[in-house]
Amino acid sequence: MSIEDHIEELRAEARNAATIKERRQIEAELDLARAELAIIEAERDGTLDAEPPF
């Protein structure tokens, strides 16, 4: 599953969450997935160097 698909799945789960607690947990996971996607995109376009500085 691609990260984009995972994000879409989490969005759907958040919309359909049965409780506020469940929705918050899903939204936290969604935030992490979005951050991961941002890193992937930054590495891809060259705005982030994933190599350590040493």
HTML snippet that shows the backbone in 3Dmol.js (N, CA, C, O; Angstrom):
<script src="https://3Dmol.org/build/3Dmol-min.js"></script>
<div id="view" style="width:600px;height:400px;position:relative"></div>
<script>
const pdb = `
ATOM      1  N   MET A   1       0.848  -1.173   0.000  1.00  0.00           N
ATOM      2  CA  MET A   1       0.000   0.000   0.000  1.00  0.00           C
ATOM      3  C   MET A   1       0.895   1.238   0.000  1.00  0.00           C
ATOM      4  O   MET A   1       1.851   1.319   0.771  1.00  0.00           O
ATOM      5  N   SER A   2       0.586   2.178  -0.848  1.00  0.00           N
ATOM      6  CA  SER A   2       1.369   3.408  -0.892  1.00  0.00           C
ATOM      7  C   SER A   2       0.998   4.311   0.283  1.00  0.00           C
ATOM      8  O   SER A   2      -0.064   4.156   0.885  1.00  0.00           O
ATOM      9  N   ILE A   3       1.869   5.238   0.596  1.00  0.00           N
ATOM     10  CA  ILE A   3       1.613   6.167   1.701  1.00  0.00           C
ATOM     11  C   ILE A   3       0.380   7.020   1.395  1.00  0.00           C
ATOM     12  O   ILE A   3      -0.387   7.354   2.297  1.00  0.00           O
ATOM     13  N   GLU A   4       0.197   7.366   0.133  1.00  0.00           N
ATOM     14  CA  GLU A   4      -0.980   8.155  -0.243  1.00  0.00           C
ATOM     15  C   GLU A   4      -2.267   7.370   0.008  1.00  0.00           C
ATOM     16  O   GLU A   4      -3.250   7.919   0.506  1.00  0.00           O
ATOM     17  N   ASP A   5      -2.252   6.086  -0.339  1.00  0.00           N
ATOM     18  CA  ASP A   5      -3.421   5.236  -0.093  1.00  0.00           C
ATOM     19  C   ASP A   5      -3.677   5.088   1.407  1.00  0.00           C
ATOM     20  O   ASP A   5      -4.821   5.098   1.861  1.00  0.00           O
ATOM     21  N   HIS A   6      -2.608   4.952   2.150  1.00  0.00           N
ATOM     22  CA  HIS A   6      -2.730   4.823   3.601  1.00  0.00           C
ATOM     23  C   HIS A   6      -3.371   6.082   4.201  1.00  0.00           C
ATOM     24  O   HIS A   6      -4.226   5.990   5.082  1.00  0.00           O
ATOM     25  N   ILE A   7      -2.955   7.237   3.724  1.00  0.00           N
ATOM     26  CA  ILE A   7      -3.522   8.503   4.195  1.00  0.00           C
ATOM     27  C   ILE A   7      -5.011   8.579   3.874  1.00  0.00           C
ATOM     28  O   ILE A   7      -5.809   8.980   4.721  1.00  0.00           O
ATOM     29  N   GLU A   8      -5.383   8.202   2.673  1.00  0.00           N
ATOM     30  CA  GLU A   8      -6.802   8.221   2.301  1.00  0.00           C
ATOM     31  C   GLU A   8      -7.612   7.257   3.165  1.00  0.00           C
ATOM     32  O   GLU A   8      -8.736   7.565   3.563  1.00  0.00           O
ATOM     33  N   GLU A   9      -7.038   6.093   3.450  1.00  0.00           N
ATOM     34  CA  GLU A   9      -7.723   5.125   4.305  1.00  0.00           C
ATOM     35  C   GLU A   9      -7.910   5.686   5.719  1.00  0.00           C
ATOM     36  O   GLU A   9      -8.971   5.521   6.321  1.00  0.00           O
ATOM     37  N   LEU A  10      -6.885   6.341   6.239  1.00  0.00           N
ATOM     38  CA  LEU A  10      -6.991   6.935   7.573  1.00  0.00           C
ATOM     39  C   LEU A  10      -8.014   8.064   7.595  1.00  0.00           C
ATOM     40  O   LEU A  10      -8.739   8.210   8.580  1.00  0.00           O
ATOM     41  N   ARG A  11      -8.090   8.854   6.551  1.00  0.00           N
ATOM     42  CA  ARG A  11      -9.102   9.918   6.477  1.00  0.00           C
ATOM     43  C   ARG A  11     -10.506   9.328   6.555  1.00  0.00           C
ATOM     44  O   ARG A  11     -11.366   9.834   7.275  1.00  0.00           O
ATOM     45  N   ALA A  12     -10.721   8.264   5.813  1.00  0.00           N
ATOM     46  CA  ALA A  12     -12.038   7.613   5.825  1.00  0.00           C
ATOM     47  C   ALA A  12     -12.343   7.040   7.206  1.00  0.00           C
ATOM     48  O   ALA A  12     -13.465   7.157   7.699  1.00  0.00           O
ATOM     49  N   GLU A  13     -11.352   6.427   7.820  1.00  0.00           N
ATOM     50  CA  GLU A  13     -11.546   5.879   9.158  1.00  0.00           C
ATOM     51  C   GLU A  13     -11.868   6.982  10.162  1.00  0.00           C
ATOM     52  O   GLU A  13     -12.724   6.803  11.029  1.00  0.00           O
ATOM     53  N   ALA A  14     -11.191   8.111  10.048  1.00  0.00           N
ATOM     54  CA  ALA A  14     -11.443   9.223  10.977  1.00  0.00           C
ATOM     55  C   ALA A  14     -12.876   9.747  10.812  1.00  0.00           C
ATOM     56  O   ALA A  14     -13.546  10.061  11.796  1.00  0.00           O
ATOM     57  N   ARG A  15     -13.330   9.838   9.578  1.00  0.00           N
ATOM     58  CA  ARG A  15     -14.707  10.307   9.335  1.00  0.00           C
ATOM     59  C   ARG A  15     -15.738   9.370   9.950  1.00  0.00           C
ATOM     60  O   ARG A  15     -16.800   9.803  10.396  1.00  0.00           O
ATOM     61  N   ASN A  16     -15.411   8.077   9.967  1.00  0.00           N
ATOM     62  CA  ASN A  16     -16.364   7.075  10.426  1.00  0.00           C
ATOM     63  C   ASN A  16     -16.086   6.575  11.841  1.00  0.00           C
ATOM     64  O   ASN A  16     -16.662   5.572  12.264  1.00  0.00           O
ATOM     65  N   ALA A  17     -15.226   7.250  12.563  1.00  0.00           N
ATOM     66  CA  ALA A  17     -14.879   6.818  13.919  1.00  0.00           C
ATOM     67  C   ALA A  17     -16.118   6.840  14.811  1.00  0.00           C
ATOM     68  O   ALA A  17     -16.954   7.740  14.734  1.00  0.00           O
ATOM     69  N   ALA A  18     -16.203   5.826  15.652  1.00  0.00           N
ATOM     70  CA  ALA A  18     -17.369   5.686  16.525  1.00  0.00           C
ATOM     71  C   ALA A  18     -17.320   6.617  17.729  1.00  0.00           C
ATOM     72  O   ALA A  18     -18.360   7.040  18.234  1.00  0.00           O
ATOM     73  N   THR A  19     -16.116   6.937  18.188  1.00  0.00           N
ATOM     74  CA  THR A  19     -15.976   7.782  19.374  1.00  0.00           C
ATOM     75  C   THR A  19     -14.941   8.880  19.122  1.00  0.00           C
ATOM     76  O   THR A  19     -14.129   8.792  18.201  1.00  0.00           O
ATOM     77  N   ILE A  20     -14.990   9.901  19.953  1.00  0.00           N
ATOM     78  CA  ILE A  20     -14.004  10.984  19.871  1.00  0.00           C
ATOM     79  C   ILE A  20     -12.603  10.438  20.126  1.00  0.00           C
ATOM     80  O   ILE A  20     -11.647  10.822  19.451  1.00  0.00           O
ATOM     81  N   LYS A  21     -12.487   9.544  21.101  1.00  0.00           N
ATOM     82  CA  LYS A  21     -11.178   8.963  21.427  1.00  0.00           C
ATOM     83  C   LYS A  21     -10.605   8.222  20.219  1.00  0.00           C
ATOM     84  O   LYS A  21      -9.427   8.375  19.895  1.00  0.00           O
ATOM     85  N   GLU A  22     -11.427   7.432  19.564  1.00  0.00           N
ATOM     86  CA  GLU A  22     -10.982   6.686  18.387  1.00  0.00           C
ATOM     87  C   GLU A  22     -10.579   7.655  17.272  1.00  0.00           C
ATOM     88  O   GLU A  22      -9.568   7.455  16.599  1.00  0.00           O
ATOM     89  N   ARG A  23     -11.377   8.697  17.088  1.00  0.00           N
ATOM     90  CA  ARG A  23     -11.078   9.682  16.041  1.00  0.00           C
ATOM     91  C   ARG A  23      -9.740  10.369  16.313  1.00  0.00           C
ATOM     92  O   ARG A  23      -8.950  10.576  15.392  1.00  0.00           O
ATOM     93  N   ARG A  24      -9.487  10.717  17.561  1.00  0.00           N
ATOM     94  CA  ARG A  24      -8.220  11.368  17.910  1.00  0.00           C
ATOM     95  C   ARG A  24      -7.029  10.448  17.665  1.00  0.00           C
ATOM     96  O   ARG A  24      -5.981  10.891  17.195  1.00  0.00           O
ATOM     97  N   GLN A  25      -7.192   9.178  17.982  1.00  0.00           N
ATOM     98  CA  GLN A  25      -6.113   8.218  17.741  1.00  0.00           C
ATOM     99  C   GLN A  25      -5.825   8.083  16.249  1.00  0.00           C
ATOM    100  O   GLN A  25      -4.667   8.046  15.832  1.00  0.00           O
ATOM    101  N   ILE A  26      -6.866   8.012  15.464  1.00  0.00           N
ATOM    102  CA  ILE A  26      -6.703   7.904  14.014  1.00  0.00           C
ATOM    103  C   ILE A  26      -6.083   9.180  13.457  1.00  0.00           C
ATOM    104  O   ILE A  26      -5.219   9.116  12.583  1.00  0.00           O
ATOM    105  N   GLU A  27      -6.516  10.339  13.952  1.00  0.00           N
ATOM    106  CA  GLU A  27      -5.959  11.604  13.482  1.00  0.00           C
ATOM    107  C   GLU A  27      -4.484  11.742  13.848  1.00  0.00           C
ATOM    108  O   GLU A  27      -3.719  12.347  13.098  1.00  0.00           O
ATOM    109  N   ALA A  28      -4.079  11.193  14.981  1.00  0.00           N
ATOM    110  CA  ALA A  28      -2.664  11.206  15.351  1.00  0.00           C
ATOM    111  C   ALA A  28      -1.860  10.356  14.368  1.00  0.00           C
ATOM    112  O   ALA A  28      -0.779  10.754  13.935  1.00  0.00           O
ATOM    113  N   GLU A  29      -2.391   9.192  14.020  1.00  0.00           N
ATOM    114  CA  GLU A  29      -1.727   8.344  13.035  1.00  0.00           C
ATOM    115  C   GLU A  29      -1.703   9.023  11.670  1.00  0.00           C
ATOM    116  O   GLU A  29      -0.728   8.899  10.929  1.00  0.00           O
ATOM    117  N   LEU A  30      -2.764   9.733  11.342  1.00  0.00           N
ATOM    118  CA  LEU A  30      -2.844  10.473  10.091  1.00  0.00           C
ATOM    119  C   LEU A  30      -1.786  11.568  10.047  1.00  0.00           C
ATOM    120  O   LEU A  30      -1.152  11.774   9.013  1.00  0.00           O
ATOM    121  N   ASP A  31      -1.590  12.266  11.153  1.00  0.00           N
ATOM    122  CA  ASP A  31      -0.545  13.301  11.217  1.00  0.00           C
ATOM    123  C   ASP A  31       0.830  12.700  10.960  1.00  0.00           C
ATOM    124  O   ASP A  31       1.641  13.288  10.245  1.00  0.00           O
ATOM    125  N   LEU A  32       1.097  11.537  11.536  1.00  0.00           N
ATOM    126  CA  LEU A  32       2.382  10.875  11.311  1.00  0.00           C
ATOM    127  C   LEU A  32       2.556  10.468   9.850  1.00  0.00           C
ATOM    128  O   LEU A  32       3.636  10.629   9.282  1.00  0.00           O
ATOM    129  N   ALA A  33       1.509   9.948   9.253  1.00  0.00           N
ATOM    130  CA  ALA A  33       1.574   9.539   7.850  1.00  0.00           C
ATOM    131  C   ALA A  33       1.797  10.752   6.945  1.00  0.00           C
ATOM    132  O   ALA A  33       2.560  10.674   5.982  1.00  0.00           O
ATOM    133  N   ARG A  34       1.143  11.859   7.247  1.00  0.00           N
ATOM    134  CA  ARG A  34       1.344  13.085   6.459  1.00  0.00           C
ATOM    135  C   ARG A  34       2.773  13.594   6.600  1.00  0.00           C
ATOM    136  O   ARG A  34       3.363  14.062   5.626  1.00  0.00           O
ATOM    137  N   ALA A  35       3.331  13.505   7.802  1.00  0.00           N
ATOM    138  CA  ALA A  35       4.717  13.926   8.016  1.00  0.00           C
ATOM    139  C   ALA A  35       5.668  13.030   7.238  1.00  0.00           C
ATOM    140  O   ALA A  35       6.634  13.505   6.642  1.00  0.00           O
ATOM    141  N   GLU A  36       5.393  11.746   7.248  1.00  0.00           N
ATOM    142  CA  GLU A  36       6.217  10.807   6.488  1.00  0.00           C
ATOM    143  C   GLU A  36       6.167  11.131   4.997  1.00  0.00           C
ATOM    144  O   GLU A  36       7.193  11.107   4.318  1.00  0.00           O
ATOM    145  N   LEU A  37       4.980  11.431   4.493  1.00  0.00           N
ATOM    146  CA  LEU A  37       4.823  11.802   3.083  1.00  0.00           C
ATOM    147  C   LEU A  37       5.598  13.085   2.779  1.00  0.00           C
ATOM    148  O   LEU A  37       6.239  13.185   1.732  1.00  0.00           O
ATOM    149  N   ALA A  38       5.547  14.055   3.671  1.00  0.00           N
ATOM    150  CA  ALA A  38       6.272  15.309   3.456  1.00  0.00           C
ATOM    151  C   ALA A  38       7.782  15.056   3.373  1.00  0.00           C
ATOM    152  O   ALA A  38       8.470  15.671   2.558  1.00  0.00           O
ATOM    153  N   ILE A  39       8.290  14.164   4.203  1.00  0.00           N
ATOM    154  CA  ILE A  39       9.709  13.830   4.156  1.00  0.00           C
ATOM    155  C   ILE A  39      10.052  13.140   2.840  1.00  0.00           C
ATOM    156  O   ILE A  39      11.054  13.468   2.204  1.00  0.00           O
ATOM    157  N   ILE A  40       9.228  12.195   2.437  1.00  0.00           N
ATOM    158  CA  ILE A  40       9.456  11.487   1.175  1.00  0.00           C
ATOM    159  C   ILE A  40       9.486  12.469   0.017  1.00  0.00           C
ATOM    160  O   ILE A  40      10.363  12.396  -0.844  1.00  0.00           O
ATOM    161  N   GLU A  41       8.527  13.390  -0.003  1.00  0.00           N
ATOM    162  CA  GLU A  41       8.469  14.365  -1.085  1.00  0.00           C
ATOM    163  C   GLU A  41       9.665  15.315  -1.053  1.00  0.00           C
ATOM    164  O   GLU A  41      10.192  15.682  -2.103  1.00  0.00           O
ATOM    165  N   ALA A  42      10.092  15.711   0.135  1.00  0.00           N
ATOM    166  CA  ALA A  42      11.253  16.603   0.250  1.00  0.00           C
ATOM    167  C   ALA A  42      12.527  15.899  -0.212  1.00  0.00           C
ATOM    168  O   ALA A  42      13.372  16.513  -0.864  1.00  0.00           O
ATOM    169  N   GLU A  43      12.669  14.634   0.114  1.00  0.00           N
ATOM    170  CA  GLU A  43      13.819  13.873  -0.365  1.00  0.00           C
ATOM    171  C   GLU A  43      13.770  13.733  -1.881  1.00  0.00           C
ATOM    172  O   GLU A  43      14.795  13.827  -2.558  1.00  0.00           O
ATOM    173  N   ARG A  44      12.590  13.513  -2.397  1.00  0.00           N
ATOM    174  CA  ARG A  44      12.416  13.313  -3.834  1.00  0.00           C
ATOM    175  C   ARG A  44      12.765  14.572  -4.621  1.00  0.00           C
ATOM    176  O   ARG A  44      13.410  14.487  -5.666  1.00  0.00           O
ATOM    177  N   ASP A  45      12.344  15.746  -4.126  1.00  0.00           N
ATOM    178  CA  ASP A  45      12.602  16.966  -4.876  1.00  0.00           C
ATOM    179  C   ASP A  45      13.915  17.652  -4.498  1.00  0.00           C
ATOM    180  O   ASP A  45      14.256  18.704  -5.039  1.00  0.00           O
ATOM    181  N   GLY A  46      14.651  17.038  -3.554  1.00  0.00           N
ATOM    182  CA  GLY A  46      15.974  17.535  -3.235  1.00  0.00           C
ATOM    183  C   GLY A  46      16.036  18.624  -2.183  1.00  0.00           C
ATOM    184  O   GLY A  46      17.110  19.175  -1.944  1.00  0.00           O
ATOM    185  N   THR A  47      14.927  18.953  -1.549  1.00  0.00           N
ATOM    186  CA  THR A  47      14.940  19.996  -0.529  1.00  0.00           C
ATOM    187  C   THR A  47      15.357  19.476   0.832  1.00  0.00           C
ATOM    188  O   THR A  47      15.541  20.251   1.770  1.00  0.00           O
ATOM    189  N   LEU A  48      15.509  18.149   0.942  1.00  0.00           N
ATOM    190  CA  LEU A  48      15.942  17.539   2.200  1.00  0.00           C
ATOM    191  C   LEU A  48      16.971  16.478   1.889  1.00  0.00           C
ATOM    192  O   LEU A  48      16.761  15.625   1.026  1.00  0.00           O
ATOM    193  N   ASP A  49      18.088  16.534   2.600  1.00  0.00           N
ATOM    194  CA  ASP A  49      19.123  15.531   2.445  1.00  0.00           C
ATOM    195  C   ASP A  49      18.994  14.549   3.594  1.00  0.00           C
ATOM    196  O   ASP A  49      19.181  14.923   4.752  1.00  0.00           O
ATOM    197  N   ALA A  50      18.678  13.307   3.293  1.00  0.00           N
ATOM    198  CA  ALA A  50      18.425  12.309   4.332  1.00  0.00           C
ATOM    199  C   ALA A  50      19.723  11.747   4.939  1.00  0.00           C
ATOM    200  O   ALA A  50      19.672  11.020   5.931  1.00  0.00           O
ATOM    201  N   GLU A  51      20.848  12.069   4.367  1.00  0.00           N
ATOM    202  CA  GLU A  51      22.124  11.551   4.873  1.00  0.00           C
ATOM    203  C   GLU A  51      22.535  12.331   6.124  1.00  0.00           C
ATOM    204  O   GLU A  51      22.332  13.543   6.199  1.00  0.00           O
ATOM    205  N   PRO A  52      23.106  11.640   7.091  1.00  0.00           N
ATOM    206  CA  PRO A  52      23.600  12.344   8.275  1.00  0.00           C
ATOM    207  C   PRO A  52      24.777  13.246   7.911  1.00  0.00           C
ATOM    208  O   PRO A  52      25.483  12.972   6.940  1.00  0.00           O
ATOM    209  N   PRO A  53      24.996  14.305   8.664  1.00  0.00           N
ATOM    210  CA  PRO A  53      26.039  15.280   8.291  1.00  0.00           C
ATOM    211  C   PRO A  53      27.462  14.805   8.555  1.00  0.00           C
ATOM    212  O   PRO A  53      28.406  15.511   8.200  1.00  0.00           O
ATOM    213  N   PHE A  54      27.652  13.661   9.153  1.00  0.00           N
ATOM    214  CA  PHE A  54      29.013  13.198   9.454  1.00  0.00           C
ATOM    215  C   PHE A  54      29.420  12.041   8.592  1.00  0.00           C
ATOM    216  O   PHE A  54      30.535  11.536   8.723  1.00  0.00           O
TER     217      PHE A  54
END
`;
const viewer = $3Dmol.createViewer("view");
viewer.addModel(pdb, "pdb");
viewer.setStyle({}, {cartoon: {color: "spectrum"}});
viewer.zoomTo();
viewer.render();
</script>
